[in-house]
Amino acid sequence: MEKVVACSYKRPNALYRLICFPWAGGGTSQLAQWGRLFSSSIEVYSVRLPGRECRTNEPFAQDMTSVVNEITSVLLNDLQEKPFAFFGHSFGSYISFAVALHLKEKYGLEPIHLFISGAHAPHSEAFLPLKTLHDVEDEAIIAHIKMLGGTPFELLQSEDFRKNLILTLKEDLRVLQTFSFEKAERNIPLSCDITCFDGSEDTAHDLEAWDDITSGDVSIYKLPGGHFYLLEPSNEIFLTKHITICLENADL
């Protein structure tokens, strides 16, 4: 399990687990460190996809189905053990939703809360252009990375780091291209509450449409910053406090 999931702050007696799904090109380090910000009631897992960190020798995932199947098979026992929630940022939001959908359809399991960050609803027309981004030239990708922020400038000066980041990002976007979700009439796939977060200076995302995929409540919060607003310490504190409140009140 350690290959697929990083848990920097193990809390076997925690009441809840928060499973975090990183952005395209991302690893586990930033979100796994959230564990230090939560109380002993919440244990944080951060998902690691093939092709990065300790999995650099493995081939990248080819499609969303293989990503979902691997994550589900590794986490299933843990998810059956105690209440869990998902947090995903950008690309990670779509993985978290796809895993939640699969768990509900195949095992009757569902997160007690889905936390979405910086992502269009998967059935929104605004989502469609994201599925063509892997064909962009390398120079345009680097320019886009610089515009989004979140990657230290000095790292981008390293040619090896830059090449690896471009490759990983393209492979993640290729996975995104294989994901599709069409909401059927009168079929609401989830029943958990959903909270959507966005950076106030980021490109606007179609957050309202997440309301179509759950019978639970949907809340929307805009926090100061751009696409990687969640890396700001003040926003980290807000997010972890808000998530804690949502999980502790989930059974009320």
ABEGO torsion letter per residue (X at the ends): XAAABBBABBBAABABBBBBBBBBGBBAAAAAAAAAABBAABBBBBBBBBGBEAAAABBBBABAAAAAAAAAAAAAAAAAABBBBBBBBEAAAAAAAAAAAAAAAAAGBBBABBBBBGBBBAABAAAAAAAAAAABBAAAAAAAAAAAEGBBAAAAABAAAAAAAAAAAAAAAAAAAABBBBBBBGBBABABBBBBBBBAABBBBBAAAAAAABABBBBBBBBBEBAAAAABAAAAAAAAAAAAAAAAAAAX
